[in-house]
Amino acid sequence: MAQIAMFVWNDFRNDARVKNEALSLASAGHSVTVHALFTYGATPRYEEEAPGVAVKRHGRKQGTMLAKPRVHTAKRSAFELGMLMVSRVLTHLSVMVSIAKERPDVVHAHDVNVLPTAWLAARFCGAKLVYDAHEISSGREGYRKIGRLVAWIEKKIMPRAAGTITTTDARAKFFARAYGISRPLVLQNRPRLVSVAGDDRIRRTLGLSADRPIVIYQGGQQPGRGLERLVACASRVPQAYFVFVGGGSLHEELKQLAEQLSLTDRVFFIPTVPLAELPFFTASADIGVQPIENTCLNHFTTDSNKLFEYVVARLPVIASDLPEIARVVREHDLGLLVKPGDSDALVDALNRLVDDPELRTYYSGRAERAASTLNWEGQEQSLVAMYERILGQASE
């Protein structure tokens, strides 16, 4: 049994990927401590998530600020930015000291914003480093001003990691070529396989009638994901309800846009729900949509959590025709692909599925078949095997 310290820059409550990895490693006999951020009034400082998985939360403000993101157009004063930076540095120091005291066998960094701290902590206690790159952060929406710094950090540290992981084949190829490393292990953002058939959670929550199908978008409401376009397109798809589940920097702007377009009787917003509840909300919709736009390399190479969550919920999908997304949709015949950023194509696809129940039933059947393989359980052994290799090398 190995001691594993994970570090993630959120409060861990709604990070399905980190939770799945921690549970898989604990089931393989390891002891995992997830170091995350404290959210005042919402999370305890310490808890046992499951047998073999503990969660320690750090900082006073970071988790709270992330839980209530500012509208992306808002500007912070120089004083606010300075205090935010001090808070971040202190939180990183707290995590680094805590991990060093634990003296784990492996330090597992979830994304680049915790990579330098995790690497230093691993150096201090003689642990192996695993880097899990959830995104291509050097080419990510919102990271444009620091892209070169991010690339420099990854180029310096990734070759020193005992193991590297990412989310798609395209991203694995990028990291291998950009930093001269072996191709990272690919663990897609798949959910665990759950049975949620027959739930009617969304209609009961919102009081919606059964005469119109529900189009769902779930996940972060951030720039570049085509969400303003989706709200605008709803005005041209009159026979459907549109439900957004989640939060983010665009949340209030999207609600305002729906009001401006007089769509509040058909466009609805449900705040972020607990991970355990999300599959029931997803399965109570009729169509899953992913209109992400090709605004950066990170988007171009994504497949994303929601695509697989729609599949496990047996939903037909409408998704942007980007390489990794399209490969999954075409291979399993899951739904309709549309050119990213093309409003007319998105409207046509939405109306086609909304107006054709038989086509929805066909794609739902395809999703049910694909769900038997496109789930977390179908790939978790690869993670366990990577750890066995790393720990075997450590014992030699």
WOFENMO-V634930 format. One record per residue. N is the residue number from 1. SS is DSSP state (H for helix, E for strand, C for the rest). PSI is psi in radians with two decimals (none if undefined). Layout:
# WOFENMO-V634930
N/SS/PSI, N/SS/PSI
This chain:
# WOFENMO-V634930
1/C/2.34, 2/C/2.69, 3/E/2.16, 4/E/2.24, 5/E/2.08, 6/E/2.61, 7/E/2.18, 8/E/2.46, 9/C/1.00, 10/C/-3.10, 11/C/0.11, 12/C/-0.25, 13/C/-0.67, 14/C/0.40, 15/C/1.59, 16/H/-0.66, 17/H/-0.86, 18/H/-0.73, 19/H/-0.78, 20/H/-0.75, 21/H/-0.75, 22/H/-0.77, 23/H/-0.67, 24/H/-0.75, 25/H/-0.64, 26/H/-0.67, 27/H/-0.44, 28/C/0.04, 29/C/0.02, 30/C/2.84, 31/E/2.12, 32/E/2.28, 33/E/2.10, 34/E/2.07, 35/E/2.06, 36/E/-2.95, 37/E/2.53, 38/C/2.32, 39/C/1.96, 40/C/2.26, 41/C/-0.05, 42/C/-0.48, 43/C/2.59, 44/C/2.82, 45/C/-0.59, 46/E/2.45, 47/E/2.73, 48/E/1.87, 49/E/-0.68, 50/E/2.92, 51/C/2.12, 52/C/-0.02, 53/E/1.95, 54/E/2.67, 55/E/2.15, 56/E/2.27, 57/E/2.48, 58/E/2.82, 59/C/2.92, 60/C/-0.55, 61/C/-0.42, 62/H/-0.88, 63/H/-0.68, 64/H/-0.74, 65/H/-0.65, 66/H/-0.56, 67/H/-0.45, 68/C/1.26, 69/C/2.55, 70/C/2.70, 71/C/2.36, 72/C/-0.30, 73/C/-0.19, 74/C/2.56, 75/C/2.41, 76/C/2.62, 77/C/2.89, 78/H/-0.65, 79/H/-0.78, 80/H/-0.76, 81/H/-0.69, 82/H/-0.78, 83/H/-0.64, 84/H/-0.74, 85/H/-0.77, 86/H/-0.77, 87/H/-0.74, 88/H/-0.79, 89/H/-0.77, 90/H/-0.65, 91/H/-0.76, 92/H/-0.73, 93/H/-0.71, 94/H/-0.78, 95/H/-0.78, 96/H/-0.79, 97/H/-0.74, 98/H/-0.76, 99/H/-0.76, 100/H/-0.67, 101/H/-0.58, 102/H/-0.46, 103/C/1.06, 104/C/2.92, 105/C/-0.55, 106/E/2.39, 107/E/2.17, 108/E/1.91, 109/E/2.16, 110/E/1.65, 111/C/2.88, 112/H/-0.43, 113/H/-0.18, 114/H/0.00, 115/H/-0.87, 116/H/-0.72, 117/H/-0.75, 118/H/-0.69, 119/H/-0.77, 120/H/-0.75, 121/H/-0.72, 122/H/-0.69, 123/H/-0.74, 124/H/-0.63, 125/H/0.16, 126/C/0.51, 127/C/2.82, 128/E/2.61, 129/E/2.31, 130/E/2.26, 131/E/2.12, 132/E/1.73, 133/E/1.71, 134/C/-0.44, 135/C/2.92, 136/C/1.54, 137/H/-0.38, 138/H/-0.26, 139/H/0.89, 140/C/2.52, 141/C/2.24, 142/C/-0.17, 143/C/0.22, 144/H/-0.66, 145/H/-0.38, 146/H/0.27, 147/H/-0.74, 148/H/-0.67, 149/H/-0.75, 150/H/-0.81, 151/H/-0.69, 152/H/-0.75, 153/H/-0.83, 154/H/-0.70, 155/H/-0.58, 156/H/-0.64, 157/H/-0.63, 158/H/-0.74, 159/H/-0.32, 160/H/-0.15, 161/C/2.50, 162/C/-0.42, 163/E/2.49, 164/E/2.57, 165/E/2.56, 166/E/-2.97, 167/C/-0.34, 168/C/2.82, 169/H/-0.70, 170/H/-0.68, 171/H/-0.64, 172/H/-0.74, 173/H/-0.73, 174/H/-0.90, 175/H/-0.71, 176/H/-0.76, 177/H/-0.70, 178/H/-0.60, 179/H/0.13, 180/C/0.72, 181/C/2.93, 182/C/2.63, 183/C/2.23, 184/C/2.71, 185/E/2.36, 186/E/2.04, 187/C/1.83, 188/C/2.77, 189/C/1.06, 190/C/2.53, 191/C/2.91, 192/C/2.62, 193/C/2.09, 194/C/2.71, 195/C/1.99, 196/C/0.32, 197/C/2.49, 198/C/0.00, 199/C/2.61, 200/C/0.71, 201/H/-0.77, 202/H/-0.81, 203/H/-0.67, 204/H/-0.69, 205/H/-0.71, 206/H/-0.13, 207/C/0.68, 208/C/2.54, 209/C/2.92, 210/C/0.13, 211/C/-0.14, 212/C/2.46, 213/E/2.72, 214/E/2.18, 215/E/2.16, 216/E/2.41, 217/E/2.18, 218/E/2.57, 219/C/-3.02, 220/C/2.34, 221/C/1.46, 222/C/2.82, 223/C/2.61, 224/C/0.02, 225/C/0.13, 226/C/0.37, 227/H/-0.65, 228/H/-0.71, 229/H/-0.72, 230/H/-0.74, 231/H/-0.78, 232/H/-0.68, 233/H/-0.44, 234/H/-0.50, 235/C/-0.35, 236/C/0.15, 237/C/1.30, 238/C/-0.31, 239/C/0.42, 240/E/2.64, 241/E/2.57, 242/E/2.21, 243/E/2.18, 244/E/2.15, 245/E/2.06, 246/C/-2.96, 247/C/-3.12, 248/C/-3.08, 249/C/-0.34, 250/C/0.03, 251/H/-0.92, 252/H/-0.64, 253/H/-0.66, 254/H/-0.71, 255/H/-0.72, 256/H/-0.68, 257/H/-0.72, 258/H/-0.66, 259/H/-0.74, 260/H/-0.59, 261/C/0.11, 262/C/0.82, 263/C/0.22, 264/C/-0.21, 265/C/-0.11, 266/C/-0.22, 267/E/2.15, 268/E/2.75, 269/E/2.20, 270/E/2.16, 271/C/2.90, 272/C/2.29, 273/C/2.73, 274/C/2.61, 275/H/-0.69, 276/H/-0.44, 277/H/-0.43, 278/H/-0.78, 279/H/-0.54, 280/H/-0.65, 281/H/-0.78, 282/H/-0.85, 283/H/-0.30, 284/C/0.00, 285/C/3.10, 286/C/-0.44, 287/E/2.31, 288/E/2.32, 289/E/2.47, 290/E/1.54, 291/C/0.57, 292/C/2.54, 293/C/2.70, 294/C/1.19, 295/C/-0.19, 296/C/2.88, 297/H/-0.63, 298/H/-0.76, 299/H/-0.69, 300/H/-0.54, 301/C/0.14, 302/C/2.78, 303/C/-0.54, 304/C/2.73, 305/H/-0.82, 306/H/-0.55, 307/H/-0.81, 308/H/-0.55, 309/H/-0.66, 310/H/-0.71, 311/H/-0.86, 312/H/-0.51, 313/C/0.03, 314/C/0.65, 315/C/2.45, 316/E/2.57, 317/E/2.64, 318/E/2.12, 319/E/2.76, 320/E/2.45, 321/C/1.25, 322/C/2.68, 323/H/-0.92, 324/H/-0.67, 325/H/-0.83, 326/H/-0.64, 327/H/-0.76, 328/H/-0.79, 329/H/-0.77, 330/H/-0.74, 331/H/-0.64, 332/H/0.03, 333/C/1.11, 334/C/-0.24, 335/E/-2.59, 336/E/2.42, 337/E/2.47, 338/E/2.63, 339/C/2.25, 340/C/2.34, 341/C/0.08, 342/C/1.77, 343/H/-0.74, 344/H/-0.74, 345/H/-0.68, 346/H/-0.76, 347/H/-0.78, 348/H/-0.77, 349/H/-0.74, 350/H/-0.85, 351/H/-0.61, 352/H/-0.80, 353/H/-0.65, 354/H/-0.69, 355/C/-0.07, 356/C/1.49, 357/H/-0.60, 358/H/-0.67, 359/H/-0.67, 360/H/-0.71, 361/H/-0.69, 362/H/-0.87, 363/H/-0.54, 364/H/-0.69, 365/H/-0.67, 366/H/-0.68, 367/H/-0.69, 368/H/-0.70, 369/H/-0.74, 370/H/-0.52, 371/H/-0.44, 372/C/-0.31, 373/C/-0.54, 374/C/1.00, 375/C/2.91, 376/H/-0.70, 377/H/-0.46, 378/H/-0.12, 379/C/-0.11, 380/H/-0.46, 381/H/-0.47, 382/H/-0.67, 383/H/-0.81, 384/H/-0.73, 385/H/-0.67, 386/H/-0.73, 387/H/-0.66, 388/H/-0.68, 389/H/-0.82, 390/H/-0.80, 391/H/-0.55, 392/H/-0.68, 393/H/-0.63, 394/H/-0.53, 395/H/-0.16, 396/C/none
